[in-house]
Amino acid sequence: SSVLPRRDPPLRVQKDHPSEQVIGDINDRVTRNSKTSVKELMGVSRYECYTSLIEPKNAKEALKDECWILAMQEELEQFTRNNVWELVPEPSSGNVIGTNWIFKNKTDEFGNVTSNNARLVSQGYTQTQGIDFDETFAPVARLESVRIFLSIACLIKFIIYQMDVNSAFLNGILHEESYVKQPEGFKDPKNPNHVYRLKKALYGLKQAPRAWYECLTMYLLEKGFKRGGVNQTFFALRTNVDLLAVQIYVDDIIFGSTSKKLVNHFVKLMSSEFEMSLVGELSYFLGLQVKQ
């Protein structure tokens, strides 16, 4: 008897991928994958796309991979839900900022790829101060502050949780008039020469971190939190007997409390205002592996 060679399914590559042929509806929300390892998933099926292990170098490479196309669609869906921009004719005067796609695999503490993240960023280096932006400074927590936060949690003996805000910068309100070009691979077929007028901050804009920090700070202060005096990225909420502590690092949030009720209260508070992608016990943060 003879053994037939195994044949893998053919790989079809579409060059110059037109936006109207992008798989699925761009407005459909995409469900992120669970933290099951890629090796385990591959044991179930060899032909189903779960996550891509390869990070594309540019949009043309990404548009050849269904996993990355879905990630790009999810990013643009965030823009729609947050009312980030509107398509308008290109202004006769003013700087129109370019955009780039950034592709990054998110891994867990064991190095397994958990999701493919596509982020559309602006070419902020082309901005002109005084015209495209004014203030840019936003407080950033020092690594020492994060370590002190972890030490306090060990001392008081409460569990620390991590919270990810989906495309956090997209929540920041812009006060300047800013325009960006349409993203590669997703140009409007009816208005290919139009540009987007930004209503909210876009990653890459020089004023984006400040806009997000102001948005989050204002919300927490309105809800009764107190901001740290020296560390202005630390927020606390006290009751008669319990404490809820929150540490912000740009768009990452870690928090903990002596009361489980306060933990649930904070999760509901944030979820009612922002779209969350992950809420769970902290295990890995800023290169630090945490065991609780």
Contacts in CASP RR format, 6 or more apart in sequence:
PFRMAT RR
TARGET T0000
AUTHOR 0000-0000-0000
METHOD contacts of the structure
MODEL  1
SSVLPRRDPPLRVQKDHPSEQVIGDINDRVTRNSKTSVKELMGVSRYECY
TSLIEPKNAKEALKDECWILAMQEELEQFTRNNVWELVPEPSSGNVIGTN
WIFKNKTDEFGNVTSNNARLVSQGYTQTQGIDFDETFAPVARLESVRIFL
SIACLIKFIIYQMDVNSAFLNGILHEESYVKQPEGFKDPKNPNHVYRLKK
ALYGLKQAPRAWYECLTMYLLEKGFKRGGVNQTFFALRTNVDLLAVQIYV
DDIIFGSTSKKLVNHFVKLMSSEFEMSLVGELSYFLGLQVKQ
9 47 0 8 1.000
13 64 0 8 1.000
14 21 0 8 1.000
14 63 0 8 1.000
14 64 0 8 1.000
17 60 0 8 1.000
17 63 0 8 1.000
17 64 0 8 1.000
17 185 0 8 1.000
18 185 0 8 1.000
18 189 0 8 1.000
19 185 0 8 1.000
19 186 0 8 1.000
19 187 0 8 1.000
19 188 0 8 1.000
19 189 0 8 1.000
20 189 0 8 1.000
22 63 0 8 1.000
22 69 0 8 1.000
22 73 0 8 1.000
22 185 0 8 1.000
22 186 0 8 1.000
23 66 0 8 1.000
23 69 0 8 1.000
23 70 0 8 1.000
24 73 0 8 1.000
26 73 0 8 1.000
26 76 0 8 1.000
26 77 0 8 1.000
26 186 0 8 1.000
27 77 0 8 1.000
27 80 0 8 1.000
28 73 0 8 1.000
28 77 0 8 1.000
29 74 0 8 1.000
29 77 0 8 1.000
30 70 0 8 1.000
30 71 0 8 1.000
30 73 0 8 1.000
30 74 0 8 1.000
30 77 0 8 1.000
32 74 0 8 1.000
32 115 0 8 1.000
32 277 0 8 1.000
33 50 0 8 1.000
33 51 0 8 1.000
33 114 0 8 1.000
33 115 0 8 1.000
34 114 0 8 1.000
35 108 0 8 1.000
35 112 0 8 1.000
35 114 0 8 1.000
37 110 0 8 1.000
37 112 0 8 1.000
38 50 0 8 1.000
38 51 0 8 1.000
38 53 0 8 1.000
38 112 0 8 1.000
38 113 0 8 1.000
39 112 0 8 1.000
41 48 0 8 1.000
41 50 0 8 1.000
41 51 0 8 1.000
49 65 0 8 1.000
49 66 0 8 1.000
49 67 0 8 1.000
50 67 0 8 1.000
51 67 0 8 1.000
51 105 0 8 1.000
51 113 0 8 1.000
51 114 0 8 1.000
51 115 0 8 1.000
51 116 0 8 1.000
52 65 0 8 1.000
52 67 0 8 1.000
52 68 0 8 1.000
52 105 0 8 1.000
52 113 0 8 1.000
52 116 0 8 1.000
53 105 0 8 1.000
53 113 0 8 1.000
54 65 0 8 1.000
55 103 0 8 1.000
55 104 0 8 1.000
55 105 0 8 1.000
56 62 0 8 1.000
56 65 0 8 1.000
56 68 0 8 1.000
56 103 0 8 1.000
57 103 0 8 1.000
58 101 0 8 1.000
59 72 0 8 1.000
59 101 0 8 1.000
59 183 0 8 1.000
59 184 0 8 1.000
59 185 0 8 1.000
60 184 0 8 1.000
62 68 0 8 1.000
62 69 0 8 1.000
62 71 0 8 1.000
62 72 0 8 1.000
62 101 0 8 1.000
62 103 0 8 1.000
62 118 0 8 1.000
63 69 0 8 1.000
63 72 0 8 1.000
63 185 0 8 1.000
67 116 0 8 1.000
68 103 0 8 1.000
68 116 0 8 1.000
68 118 0 8 1.000
70 116 0 8 1.000
71 103 0 8 1.000
71 115 0 8 1.000
71 116 0 8 1.000
71 117 0 8 1.000
71 118 0 8 1.000
72 101 0 8 1.000
72 118 0 8 1.000
72 120 0 8 1.000
72 186 0 8 1.000
74 118 0 8 1.000
75 118 0 8 1.000
75 119 0 8 1.000
75 120 0 8 1.000
75 167 0 8 1.000
76 120 0 8 1.000
76 183 0 8 1.000
76 186 0 8 1.000
78 84 0 8 1.000
78 166 0 8 1.000
78 167 0 8 1.000
78 170 0 8 1.000
78 275 0 8 1.000
79 85 0 8 1.000
79 120 0 8 1.000
79 167 0 8 1.000
79 170 0 8 1.000
81 275 0 8 1.000
82 167 0 8 1.000
82 170 0 8 1.000
82 171 0 8 1.000
82 200 0 8 1.000
82 275 0 8 1.000
83 199 0 8 1.000
83 200 0 8 1.000
84 170 0 8 1.000
84 198 0 8 1.000
84 199 0 8 1.000
84 200 0 8 1.000
84 202 0 8 1.000
85 180 0 8 1.000
85 196 0 8 1.000
85 197 0 8 1.000
85 198 0 8 1.000
85 199 0 8 1.000
85 200 0 8 1.000
85 202 0 8 1.000
86 196 0 8 1.000
86 197 0 8 1.000
86 199 0 8 1.000
87 182 0 8 1.000
87 188 0 8 1.000
87 191 0 8 1.000
87 194 0 8 1.000
87 195 0 8 1.000
87 196 0 8 1.000
88 179 0 8 1.000
88 194 0 8 1.000
88 195 0 8 1.000
88 196 0 8 1.000
88 197 0 8 1.000
89 193 0 8 1.000
89 194 0 8 1.000
89 195 0 8 1.000
90 96 0 8 1.000
90 179 0 8 1.000
90 193 0 8 1.000
90 194 0 8 1.000
90 195 0 8 1.000
91 179 0 8 1.000
91 195 0 8 1.000
94 131 0 8 1.000
94 179 0 8 1.000
95 126 0 8 1.000
95 127 0 8 1.000
95 128 0 8 1.000
95 131 0 8 1.000
95 132 0 8 1.000
95 179 0 8 1.000
96 179 0 8 1.000
96 180 0 8 1.000
96 181 0 8 1.000
96 195 0 8 1.000
97 122 0 8 1.000
97 123 0 8 1.000
97 124 0 8 1.000
97 126 0 8 1.000
97 127 0 8 1.000
97 132 0 8 1.000
97 178 0 8 1.000
97 179 0 8 1.000
97 180 0 8 1.000
97 181 0 8 1.000
97 205 0 8 1.000
98 122 0 8 1.000
98 123 0 8 1.000
98 126 0 8 1.000
98 180 0 8 1.000
98 181 0 8 1.000
99 120 0 8 1.000
99 121 0 8 1.000
99 122 0 8 1.000
99 123 0 8 1.000
99 180 0 8 1.000
99 181 0 8 1.000
99 182 0 8 1.000
99 183 0 8 1.000
99 184 0 8 1.000
99 202 0 8 1.000
100 120 0 8 1.000
100 121 0 8 1.000
100 122 0 8 1.000
100 123 0 8 1.000
101 118 0 8 1.000
101 119 0 8 1.000
101 120 0 8 1.000
101 121 0 8 1.000
101 183 0 8 1.000
101 184 0 8 1.000
102 118 0 8 1.000
102 119 0 8 1.000
102 120 0 8 1.000
102 121 0 8 1.000
103 116 0 8 1.000
103 117 0 8 1.000
103 118 0 8 1.000
103 119 0 8 1.000
104 117 0 8 1.000
104 119 0 8 1.000
105 113 0 8 1.000
105 115 0 8 1.000
105 116 0 8 1.000
105 117 0 8 1.000
106 113 0 8 1.000
106 114 0 8 1.000
106 115 0 8 1.000
106 116 0 8 1.000
106 117 0 8 1.000
107 113 0 8 1.000
107 114 0 8 1.000
108 114 0 8 1.000
108 283 0 8 1.000
108 284 0 8 1.000
109 283 0 8 1.000
109 284 0 8 1.000
109 289 0 8 1.000
119 167 0 8 1.000
119 203 0 8 1.000
120 183 0 8 1.000
120 202 0 8 1.000
120 203 0 8 1.000
121 202 0 8 1.000
121 203 0 8 1.000
121 204 0 8 1.000
122 180 0 8 1.000
122 202 0 8 1.000
122 203 0 8 1.000
122 204 0 8 1.000
122 205 0 8 1.000
123 204 0 8 1.000
124 204 0 8 1.000
124 205 0 8 1.000
124 206 0 8 1.000
127 133 0 8 1.000
127 205 0 8 1.000
127 206 0 8 1.000
129 206 0 8 1.000
132 176 0 8 1.000
132 178 0 8 1.000
132 206 0 8 1.000
133 176 0 8 1.000
133 205 0 8 1.000
133 206 0 8 1.000
133 207 0 8 1.000
134 175 0 8 1.000
134 176 0 8 1.000
134 207 0 8 1.000
135 207 0 8 1.000
135 210 0 8 1.000
136 206 0 8 1.000
136 207 0 8 1.000
136 209 0 8 1.000
136 210 0 8 1.000
137 210 0 8 1.000
138 209 0 8 1.000
138 210 0 8 1.000
138 212 0 8 1.000
138 213 0 8 1.000
138 214 0 8 1.000
139 213 0 8 1.000
139 232 0 8 1.000
139 233 0 8 1.000
140 209 0 8 1.000
140 233 0 8 1.000
140 249 0 8 1.000
140 250 0 8 1.000
141 231 0 8 1.000
141 233 0 8 1.000
141 234 0 8 1.000
141 247 0 8 1.000
141 248 0 8 1.000
141 249 0 8 1.000
142 231 0 8 1.000
143 286 0 8 1.000
145 231 0 8 1.000
145 233 0 8 1.000
145 234 0 8 1.000
145 247 0 8 1.000
146 247 0 8 1.000
146 249 0 8 1.000
146 254 0 8 1.000
146 285 0 8 1.000
146 286 0 8 1.000
146 288 0 8 1.000
147 288 0 8 1.000
149 160 0 8 1.000
149 234 0 8 1.000
149 245 0 8 1.000
149 247 0 8 1.000
149 254 0 8 1.000
150 160 0 8 1.000
150 288 0 8 1.000
150 290 0 8 1.000
152 245 0 8 1.000
153 159 0 8 1.000
153 160 0 8 1.000
153 245 0 8 1.000
153 256 0 8 1.000
156 243 0 8 1.000
156 258 0 8 1.000
158 256 0 8 1.000
158 257 0 8 1.000
158 258 0 8 1.000
159 256 0 8 1.000
159 263 0 8 1.000
159 281 0 8 1.000
159 292 0 8 1.000
160 254 0 8 1.000
160 255 0 8 1.000
160 256 0 8 1.000
160 281 0 8 1.000
160 282 0 8 1.000
160 290 0 8 1.000
160 292 0 8 1.000
161 254 0 8 1.000
161 255 0 8 1.000
161 256 0 8 1.000
161 263 0 8 1.000
161 267 0 8 1.000
161 279 0 8 1.000
161 280 0 8 1.000
161 281 0 8 1.000
161 282 0 8 1.000
162 252 0 8 1.000
162 253 0 8 1.000
162 254 0 8 1.000
162 278 0 8 1.000
162 279 0 8 1.000
162 280 0 8 1.000
162 281 0 8 1.000
162 282 0 8 1.000
162 283 0 8 1.000
162 285 0 8 1.000
163 252 0 8 1.000
163 253 0 8 1.000
163 254 0 8 1.000
163 255 0 8 1.000
163 267 0 8 1.000
163 270 0 8 1.000
163 276 0 8 1.000
163 278 0 8 1.000
163 279 0 8 1.000
163 280 0 8 1.000
164 251 0 8 1.000
164 252 0 8 1.000
164 253 0 8 1.000
164 276 0 8 1.000
164 277 0 8 1.000
164 278 0 8 1.000
164 279 0 8 1.000
165 171 0 8 1.000
165 251 0 8 1.000
165 253 0 8 1.000
165 270 0 8 1.000
165 274 0 8 1.000
165 275 0 8 1.000
165 276 0 8 1.000
165 277 0 8 1.000
166 274 0 8 1.000
166 275 0 8 1.000
166 276 0 8 1.000
166 277 0 8 1.000
167 203 0 8 1.000
167 275 0 8 1.000
168 212 0 8 1.000
168 216 0 8 1.000
168 250 0 8 1.000
168 251 0 8 1.000
168 274 0 8 1.000
169 201 0 8 1.000
169 202 0 8 1.000
169 203 0 8 1.000
169 205 0 8 1.000
169 208 0 8 1.000
169 209 0 8 1.000
169 211 0 8 1.000
169 212 0 8 1.000
169 251 0 8 1.000
170 200 0 8 1.000
170 201 0 8 1.000
170 202 0 8 1.000
171 200 0 8 1.000
171 201 0 8 1.000
171 212 0 8 1.000
171 215 0 8 1.000
171 216 0 8 1.000
171 274 0 8 1.000
172 200 0 8 1.000
172 201 0 8 1.000
172 208 0 8 1.000
172 211 0 8 1.000
172 212 0 8 1.000
172 214 0 8 1.000
172 215 0 8 1.000
173 199 0 8 1.000
173 200 0 8 1.000
173 201 0 8 1.000
173 211 0 8 1.000
173 214 0 8 1.000
173 215 0 8 1.000
174 198 0 8 1.000
174 199 0 8 1.000
174 200 0 8 1.000
174 201 0 8 1.000
174 205 0 8 1.000
174 207 0 8 1.000
174 211 0 8 1.000
176 207 0 8 1.000
177 197 0 8 1.000
178 197 0 8 1.000
178 198 0 8 1.000
178 205 0 8 1.000
179 195 0 8 1.000
179 196 0 8 1.000
179 197 0 8 1.000
179 198 0 8 1.000
180 195 0 8 1.000
180 196 0 8 1.000
180 198 0 8 1.000
180 202 0 8 1.000
181 195 0 8 1.000
181 196 0 8 1.000
182 188 0 8 1.000
182 192 0 8 1.000
182 194 0 8 1.000
182 195 0 8 1.000
182 196 0 8 1.000
188 194 0 8 1.000
198 205 0 8 1.000
200 211 0 8 1.000
201 207 0 8 1.000
201 208 0 8 1.000
201 211 0 8 1.000
201 212 0 8 1.000
202 208 0 8 1.000
205 211 0 8 1.000
209 250 0 8 1.000
212 250 0 8 1.000
212 251 0 8 1.000
213 248 0 8 1.000
216 248 0 8 1.000
217 227 0 8 1.000
219 273 0 8 1.000
220 227 0 8 1.000
220 235 0 8 1.000
220 246 0 8 1.000
221 227 0 8 1.000
223 237 0 8 1.000
223 269 0 8 1.000
224 237 0 8 1.000
225 235 0 8 1.000
225 236 0 8 1.000
225 237 0 8 1.000
225 246 0 8 1.000
226 235 0 8 1.000
226 236 0 8 1.000
226 237 0 8 1.000
226 238 0 8 1.000
227 234 0 8 1.000
227 235 0 8 1.000
228 234 0 8 1.000
228 235 0 8 1.000
228 236 0 8 1.000
233 247 0 8 1.000
233 248 0 8 1.000
233 249 0 8 1.000
234 245 0 8 1.000
234 246 0 8 1.000
234 247 0 8 1.000
234 248 0 8 1.000
235 245 0 8 1.000
235 246 0 8 1.000
235 248 0 8 1.000
236 243 0 8 1.000
236 244 0 8 1.000
236 245 0 8 1.000
236 246 0 8 1.000
237 243 0 8 1.000
237 244 0 8 1.000
237 246 0 8 1.000
237 262 0 8 1.000
237 266 0 8 1.000
238 244 0 8 1.000
239 259 0 8 1.000
239 262 0 8 1.000
241 258 0 8 1.000
241 259 0 8 1.000
242 257 0 8 1.000
242 258 0 8 1.000
242 259 0 8 1.000
242 261 0 8 1.000
242 262 0 8 1.000
243 257 0 8 1.000
243 258 0 8 1.000
243 262 0 8 1.000
244 255 0 8 1.000
244 256 0 8 1.000
244 257 0 8 1.000
244 259 0 8 1.000
244 262 0 8 1.000
244 263 0 8 1.000
244 265 0 8 1.000
244 266 0 8 1.000
245 255 0 8 1.000
245 256 0 8 1.000
245 257 0 8 1.000
246 253 0 8 1.000
246 254 0 8 1.000
246 255 0 8 1.000
246 256 0 8 1.000
246 266 0 8 1.000
247 253 0 8 1.000
247 254 0 8 1.000
247 255 0 8 1.000
249 285 0 8 1.000
249 286 0 8 1.000
252 285 0 8 1.000
252 286 0 8 1.000
253 270 0 8 1.000
254 282 0 8 1.000
254 285 0 8 1.000
255 263 0 8 1.000
255 266 0 8 1.000
256 263 0 8 1.000
257 263 0 8 1.000
257 266 0 8 1.000
267 276 0 8 1.000
267 279 0 8 1.000
270 276 0 8 1.000
281 292 0 8 1.000
282 290 0 8 1.000
282 292 0 8 1.000
283 289 0 8 1.000
283 290 0 8 1.000
283 291 0 8 1.000
283 292 0 8 1.000
284 290 0 8 1.000
END
